[in-house]
Amino acid sequence: MPSDKRAVECPFDFSEALEFDPALADLMRRDTPARIRLPYGDADAWIVTGFDAVKRVTTDPRLSRAGIIAHDYPRLTPEPIVSPESINVMDPPHSSRVRQLASQAFTQQRADEMRPRIVRLADSLLDAMEEHGPPADVVESLADTLPQHTVMDLLGVPREDWARMQDSVRRLLVVGAGTKEAAMAAKADLTSYFGELVQQRRKSPGEDLISLMAEARDGEDCLSDRELAVTALTLALSGQDTATCQIGNIVYLLLTRPELADHLRQRPEDLTDVLNEMLRYIPFRNGVGIPRLALEDLELGGAQIRAGDFVHVSYLAANRDPERYPNPDVIDIHRPSRPHMTFGWGGHRCIAVPLAMAELEVAIRRLLERFPGLRLAVAPEEVRWDTETIRRFPLELPVTW
């Protein structure tokens, strides 16, 4: 698809606290999908923003994730984040098979069984924060550390390798034009590492998630070594990415909107519902993720999509669709519960949602219980935000109590 002069240039680099990207808001106001130009890739793309339209794109077999492989597809990072073998770029029935097998390690029952381990990790981090005394940094003490420790612990990564994994994940997610070589090296390092770890777990299984996924069966079918390694890599990326961002973002909201924290202290049973409303509201990453390729001509929301066109969706925009969420720019803790798209939708919804929610619930519940007088130690406008990666999160949250 050649570049279109009418395409809107979209760097999607807005990073002012948790304000919504005005460029994305403008695209949401259009009657039909718009053509956009992203910083990297040799083609323009369509962008779909409405909840129902995004739902349609993510479930339409004519729009293929696998089709983007071998293309220099439109994206925000110099190096594509996903590997060609990743579950994130598979189509049914292959993706359905891998998801069905891998998800056996991420049932709600499994997450409930893992929760005591997460509580122990969180409490040890909060013990250290309390011992350090105020002021302390919640990002360093909890948001950065708990998801990394949790996913590494649950995947069975030896503790001495955690720093290496953290550094490789960070290098893979940066957006600067001069970081392509470092990102390629980081992806190769992670892929090789998890390939070796899978081989070890095949020979000597344990209680970790890789061992559990290795044991998953559907009749005689099971995950291959390559599928297992790539799935573990995907979990390492998403497990650190989403939860790290969201713990910091949620704590920022609780500290700058004390009525939310007060409500949770008075009604802790509302925690899951309030967290879901905040997850719907928070723009935790930049505008778009992985596109899809149209396999044939189709009509979408009044736009004529041609075979070979790339189509992006914005889960952030779908979460702010006023047709689905009245007054979408308001955090309404009494809003009737409706599924949101923070963890994706359809065949590519994150398989580890039960684990991610367990992490968020443990982190926020224990933080509020342990530090009832928690408050920001700086003015909200002094909080520094990430501008180097595709994510939106505070770099530091200095607090006192």
Legacy VTK file of the C-alpha trace (Angstrom):
# vtk DataFile Version 3.0
C-alpha trace
ASCII
DATASET POLYDATA
POINTS 401 float
0.000 0.000 0.000
1.729 3.226 -1.067
1.882 6.243 1.172
-1.280 8.357 1.017
-0.961 12.141 1.102
-4.155 12.284 3.121
-2.758 10.089 5.902
-2.511 11.772 9.289
0.985 11.826 10.776
0.660 10.077 14.155
3.788 9.886 16.315
1.588 8.948 19.281
4.252 10.322 21.605
1.981 12.252 23.978
3.048 11.678 27.589
1.473 14.237 29.915
0.599 12.319 33.067
-2.558 10.281 32.383
-4.171 12.810 30.074
-5.620 11.305 26.909
-3.625 11.824 23.698
-5.366 14.698 21.840
-4.298 13.252 18.475
-6.082 10.010 19.292
-9.106 11.912 20.596
-9.280 13.755 17.266
-9.252 10.481 15.347
-12.081 9.202 17.548
-14.292 12.098 16.468
-14.174 11.104 12.793
-17.158 9.378 11.260
-15.109 6.697 9.501
-11.735 5.032 10.058
-8.833 7.335 9.156
-5.571 6.675 7.362
-2.520 7.237 9.576
1.246 7.337 9.133
3.305 5.926 12.018
7.002 6.605 12.686
8.206 3.246 11.287
7.146 0.934 8.469
6.862 1.399 4.727
3.082 1.831 4.521
0.177 3.779 5.917
-2.586 2.092 7.901
-6.228 2.473 8.777
-7.069 3.089 12.419
-10.289 1.880 14.047
-11.349 3.420 17.359
-14.987 2.628 18.275
-15.632 -0.248 20.676
-17.907 -2.249 18.370
-15.680 -1.602 15.365
-12.565 -2.694 17.258
-14.435 -5.792 18.407
-15.287 -6.565 14.779
-11.691 -6.125 13.574
-10.287 -8.371 16.305
-12.697 -11.194 15.433
-12.862 -10.940 11.604
-10.886 -13.770 9.902
-10.384 -11.539 6.852
-8.093 -9.342 8.953
-4.953 -11.320 9.742
-2.247 -10.841 12.342
-0.121 -13.570 10.731
-0.310 -11.719 7.417
1.940 -8.915 8.671
4.979 -11.192 8.972
7.627 -10.495 6.306
6.203 -6.983 5.855
7.771 -3.774 7.120
4.459 -3.047 8.790
3.469 0.346 10.301
4.488 0.560 13.957
5.841 2.783 16.735
9.164 1.046 17.434
12.258 0.770 15.201
12.398 -3.005 15.707
9.165 -5.058 15.693
8.534 -6.165 19.269
6.982 -9.529 18.439
8.830 -12.510 17.018
7.355 -14.158 13.892
6.542 -17.244 15.995
4.752 -15.294 18.730
1.187 -16.166 19.631
0.443 -12.461 19.118
0.923 -12.855 15.358
-0.853 -16.185 14.887
-4.284 -16.681 13.360
-6.843 -19.382 14.138
-6.765 -22.335 14.180
-3.043 -22.270 15.079
-3.446 -19.488 17.649
-6.498 -21.203 19.152
-4.483 -24.377 19.674
-1.531 -22.617 21.311
-3.814 -20.457 23.456
-5.845 -23.459 24.580
-2.706 -25.273 25.686
-0.884 -22.314 27.251
-3.981 -21.000 29.030
-4.147 -24.196 31.113
-1.440 -22.571 33.256
-3.505 -19.391 33.705
-6.926 -20.429 34.887
-8.540 -18.541 37.740
-7.838 -21.544 39.950
-4.130 -21.372 39.060
-4.075 -17.634 39.768
-5.706 -18.218 43.154
-3.065 -20.841 43.935
-0.299 -18.396 42.963
-1.714 -15.530 45.015
0.052 -16.460 48.285
3.397 -16.312 46.452
2.503 -12.873 45.094
1.474 -11.713 48.582
4.815 -12.865 50.000
6.730 -11.024 47.266
4.664 -7.856 47.776
5.025 -7.931 51.546
8.788 -8.355 51.342
9.000 -5.309 49.062
6.740 -3.238 51.318
8.748 -4.357 54.350
11.844 -2.912 52.695
9.995 0.293 51.822
8.792 0.704 55.406
12.261 0.002 56.765
13.741 2.571 54.387
11.293 5.142 55.718
9.845 8.203 54.020
10.322 9.597 51.517
10.301 6.461 49.375
9.644 5.778 45.702
6.637 3.512 45.067
7.774 2.873 41.488
11.165 1.590 42.571
9.852 -0.159 45.680
6.759 -1.824 44.211
5.600 -1.023 40.660
8.873 -1.810 38.907
9.810 -4.683 41.111
6.716 -6.735 41.937
5.682 -7.627 38.336
9.267 -8.411 37.379
9.846 -10.579 40.431
6.444 -12.249 40.042
6.744 -13.196 36.372
10.386 -14.232 36.713
9.609 -16.259 39.828
6.583 -17.935 38.255
8.444 -18.689 34.993
11.249 -20.250 36.998
13.942 -17.794 35.899
16.850 -18.004 38.386
17.129 -14.891 40.537
20.652 -14.172 39.318
19.227 -13.678 35.785
16.451 -11.253 36.730
18.505 -8.085 36.135
19.543 -9.339 32.701
15.934 -10.038 31.744
14.795 -6.628 32.987
17.457 -4.843 30.935
16.625 -6.776 27.754
12.894 -6.059 28.093
13.560 -2.331 28.554
15.819 -2.173 25.460
13.205 -3.925 23.348
10.461 -1.409 24.199
12.295 1.864 23.484
11.143 4.009 20.548
14.193 6.102 19.591
15.456 5.793 16.004
18.991 5.055 17.162
18.007 2.023 19.241
17.224 -0.546 16.527
20.453 -2.530 16.911
20.104 -2.658 20.700
16.484 -3.789 20.370
17.432 -6.534 17.896
20.152 -7.760 20.252
17.724 -7.706 23.195
15.145 -9.765 21.296
17.797 -12.305 20.255
19.059 -12.553 23.832
15.572 -13.137 25.245
14.663 -15.676 22.565
17.864 -17.648 23.120
17.511 -17.510 26.899
13.990 -18.907 26.992
14.887 -21.564 24.420
17.579 -22.832 26.787
15.270 -22.591 29.808
12.630 -24.707 28.047
15.233 -27.393 27.348
16.156 -27.414 31.046
12.511 -27.713 32.142
11.870 -30.571 29.709
14.689 -32.505 31.389
13.948 -31.388 34.943
10.386 -30.026 35.412
9.451 -28.010 38.474
6.473 -26.041 39.800
7.005 -23.058 37.469
4.762 -21.918 34.615
7.079 -23.215 31.882
6.874 -26.688 33.415
3.093 -26.392 33.709
2.752 -25.335 30.061
5.109 -28.141 29.022
2.767 -30.613 30.702
-0.389 -29.145 29.101
-2.155 -31.598 26.797
-5.149 -31.616 24.466
-5.421 -35.295 23.707
-2.000 -36.153 22.286
-1.245 -32.543 21.352
1.219 -30.414 23.299
3.336 -27.306 22.792
6.573 -27.696 20.857
9.811 -26.416 22.367
9.735 -23.409 20.048
6.095 -22.601 20.852
6.791 -22.937 24.544
9.869 -20.683 24.413
8.078 -17.965 22.438
5.052 -18.126 24.743
7.336 -17.758 27.768
9.014 -14.764 26.116
5.619 -13.193 25.387
4.620 -13.659 29.026
7.896 -12.162 30.241
7.297 -9.091 28.074
3.615 -8.599 28.845
3.973 -9.612 32.482
6.481 -6.854 33.115
5.016 -4.334 30.681
1.326 -4.085 31.556
1.461 -4.767 35.293
4.455 -2.470 35.864
2.752 0.409 34.080
-0.595 -0.165 35.692
0.582 -0.429 39.293
2.349 2.924 38.948
-0.580 4.504 37.117
-3.160 3.240 39.585
-1.149 4.397 42.590
-0.748 7.815 40.929
-4.533 8.064 40.560
-5.084 7.013 44.166
-2.592 9.613 45.391
-3.947 12.453 43.260
-7.626 11.550 43.743
-7.777 10.664 47.425
-11.507 10.025 47.273
-10.700 6.845 45.328
-8.257 5.630 47.989
-10.732 6.563 50.739
-13.451 4.535 49.020
-11.210 1.453 48.774
-10.197 1.712 52.430
-13.844 1.947 53.462
-15.104 -0.667 50.993
-12.215 -3.052 50.195
-14.713 -5.477 48.696
-15.073 -3.042 45.763
-11.389 -3.337 44.831
-11.783 -5.469 41.695
-14.573 -3.297 40.242
-12.710 -0.059 40.985
-9.516 -1.438 39.480
-11.366 -2.389 36.297
-12.798 1.113 35.996
-9.331 2.617 36.419
-7.899 0.161 33.890
-10.564 1.251 31.407
-9.687 4.900 31.988
-5.866 4.758 32.004
-4.052 5.293 28.678
-1.288 2.900 29.690
0.517 2.821 26.333
0.865 4.836 23.131
-1.855 4.854 20.488
-1.699 1.440 18.775
-0.089 -1.983 18.997
0.187 -4.729 16.376
-1.761 -4.226 13.125
-3.653 -6.692 10.966
-3.480 -7.225 7.199
-6.632 -7.312 5.089
-6.732 -10.607 3.162
-9.520 -9.380 0.899
-11.514 -6.248 0.155
-14.054 -5.340 2.821
-16.096 -2.434 4.138
-15.423 -1.248 7.664
-17.349 1.567 9.291
-17.862 3.346 5.979
-14.265 2.900 4.809
-13.351 0.692 1.859
-10.477 -1.517 2.980
-8.502 -3.131 0.171
-6.689 -6.455 0.255
-3.153 -5.730 1.421
-4.118 -2.743 3.578
-2.938 -2.624 7.182
-5.545 -2.016 9.886
-4.686 -0.836 13.387
-7.099 -0.747 16.319
-6.815 1.402 19.428
-7.893 -0.333 22.602
-7.351 2.979 24.404
-9.919 4.674 22.190
-12.358 1.767 22.468
-12.182 2.106 26.257
-13.286 5.747 25.911
-16.137 5.115 23.451
-19.078 7.234 24.730
-21.561 4.874 23.078
-20.438 2.134 25.456
-19.243 4.165 28.455
-21.262 7.348 29.157
-18.982 10.186 30.309
-15.965 8.050 29.369
-13.374 10.627 30.484
-14.582 10.344 34.086
-13.552 7.649 36.574
-16.947 6.484 37.804
-16.545 3.884 40.534
-20.291 3.231 40.377
-20.281 2.585 36.621
-22.081 -0.671 35.758
-19.491 -3.356 35.105
-18.810 -3.929 31.406
-15.748 -5.676 29.933
-13.004 -3.312 28.741
-10.185 -3.790 26.232
-7.121 -3.012 28.338
-6.035 -6.647 28.045
-7.066 -6.915 24.398
-10.074 -8.643 22.847
-11.008 -11.739 20.935
-8.398 -14.272 19.918
-5.544 -12.087 21.119
-6.813 -11.163 24.560
-4.035 -11.731 27.082
-4.170 -15.303 28.371
-2.646 -14.239 31.701
-5.436 -11.859 32.787
-6.225 -13.833 35.985
-2.561 -13.581 37.014
-2.315 -9.887 36.065
-5.420 -9.035 38.081
-4.096 -11.002 41.055
-0.890 -8.920 40.932
-2.791 -5.640 40.768
-5.202 -6.596 43.539
-2.419 -7.758 45.855
-0.221 -4.712 45.173
-2.954 -2.130 45.729
-4.665 -3.873 48.652
-1.443 -4.426 50.574
-0.155 -0.898 49.866
-3.345 0.725 51.171
-3.437 -1.564 54.214
0.207 -1.073 55.136
0.353 2.705 54.598
-2.986 4.325 55.524
-1.424 7.807 55.488
0.286 7.400 52.115
0.549 10.627 50.098
2.721 12.176 47.405
5.905 13.813 48.689
5.998 16.166 45.665
3.421 18.182 43.755
1.632 16.096 41.075
3.088 18.268 38.306
6.595 17.351 39.488
6.094 13.637 38.792
8.235 12.558 35.825
6.718 10.323 33.131
8.236 7.864 30.689
8.902 9.319 27.228
11.314 6.715 25.828
9.110 3.649 25.352
5.667 2.853 23.985
4.292 2.769 27.536
2.743 5.459 29.773
3.778 5.308 33.417
5.431 7.457 36.107
9.198 7.053 36.360
9.070 7.918 40.041
6.357 8.313 42.671
7.979 9.898 45.754
5.709 9.278 48.733
5.595 9.857 52.453
3.266 8.588 55.192
LINES 1 402
401 0 1 2 3 4 5 6 7 8 9 10 11 12 13 14 15 16 17 18 19 20 21 22 23 24 25 26 27 28 29 30 31 32 33 34 35 36 37 38 39 40 41 42 43 44 45 46 47 48 49 50 51 52 53 54 55 56 57 58 59 60 61 62 63 64 65 66 67 68 69 70 71 72 73 74 75 76 77 78 79 80 81 82 83 84 85 86 87 88 89 90 91 92 93 94 95 96 97 98 99 100 101 102 103 104 105 106 107 108 109 110 111 112 113 114 115 116 117 118 119 120 121 122 123 124 125 126 127 128 129 130 131 132 133 134 135 136 137 138 139 140 141 142 143 144 145 146 147 148 149 150 151 152 153 154 155 156 157 158 159 160 161 162 163 164 165 166 167 168 169 170 171 172 173 174 175 176 177 178 179 180 181 182 183 184 185 186 187 188 189 190 191 192 193 194 195 196 197 198 199 200 201 202 203 204 205 206 207 208 209 210 211 212 213 214 215 216 217 218 219 220 221 222 223 224 225 226 227 228 229 230 231 232 233 234 235 236 237 238 239 240 241 242 243 244 245 246 247 248 249 250 251 252 253 254 255 256 257 258 259 260 261 262 263 264 265 266 267 268 269 270 271 272 273 274 275 276 277 278 279 280 281 282 283 284 285 286 287 288 289 290 291 292 293 294 295 296 297 298 299 300 301 302 303 304 305 306 307 308 309 310 311 312 313 314 315 316 317 318 319 320 321 322 323 324 325 326 327 328 329 330 331 332 333 334 335 336 337 338 339 340 341 342 343 344 345 346 347 348 349 350 351 352 353 354 355 356 357 358 359 360 361 362 363 364 365 366 367 368 369 370 371 372 373 374 375 376 377 378 379 380 381 382 383 384 385 386 387 388 389 390 391 392 393 394 395 396 397 398 399 400
